[in-house]
Amino acid sequence: SNAIQYEDLQRAWYQGWRFHTTNITEQFTLEQFQASLPEDAIKVLVVGANKEVRLVAAGKSAKAAPGEQVLWFGCREACTPSTGDERAAEKPRALV
């Protein structure tokens, strides 16, 4: 199965992944956003202009119009792969 597990998200967090929001506008369209998104990023939800929250189903494209925001989880720039060694001295902590 290709389902993402908690451990996958935790590993990504330690590799530098973070939550980001991107505003969809007339100048920066949904298509431009999706083209600029890192390939492995996860689109999480859309916040509508009326503050309505819509979750993005796994494997589906986000649907957002100008004036809305997309929340996504990933790296804006290249993240460094985790070897696990850097976590040896750290105590476990929450994902967020």
Secondary structure, DSSP 8 states (H G I E B T S, - for coil): -----HHHHHHHHHTT-EEEEEE--SSS-HHHHHHHS-TT-EEEEEE-TTS-EEE--TTS-----TT-EEEEEE-SS------SGGGTTS------
